[in-house]
Amino acid sequence: MISFRPVASVDLPLLGRWMREPHWREWWGDPEIELGYIQDMVEERDTTRPFIFYKGDRDIGYIQYWFVGHHQNGTWLAENPWLADLPAETIGVDLSIGSASDLSKGLGTEALIAFVARLRDTGFSQIIIDPDPNNIRAVRAYEKAGFRPVAELAGKTGDSLIMRHVASGETG
């Protein structure tokens, strides 16, 4: 069973090691810059909520959620105009498997299903994820977790494929 714990300052070296792995470098930014962002989250200078997901006593990966409404202004909106087309109460999710040895084992899908359930239990109903469309492994994992492309945003989002979680009983 996948569990979650908030990222703490003591986790930054682990995250730094993960971020230097090739499968991270391909899809995430410079590790030092990304770690700076996460440190801002841990120290509450950023409203994004970062977590480590783990199974048993083994850390598996990183997952975070962010508030779309907090990014519908200034630089964020200038760089990502598609954010204006989403309801302000939408939650965005990002994740990555820590070690390459844990890729393609269904752990990302399992973590995302559990994390989305937690978000929905907390009252969030609009949940998106925005992979690079060329990251086929991630797109497939997200589809297995119940995410579907947002057709209205097709062609408007540059190098991001915006996918919305579709709960049981909802339509795409």
Secondary structure by P-SEA (a helix, b strand, c coil): cbbbbcccccaaaaaaaaaacaaaaaccccaaaaaaaaaaaaaccccbbbbbbbcccccccccccccccccccccccccccccccccccbbbbbbbbccccccccaaaaaaaaaaaaaaaaacccbbbbbccccaaaaaaaaaaacccccccccccccccbbbbbbcccccc
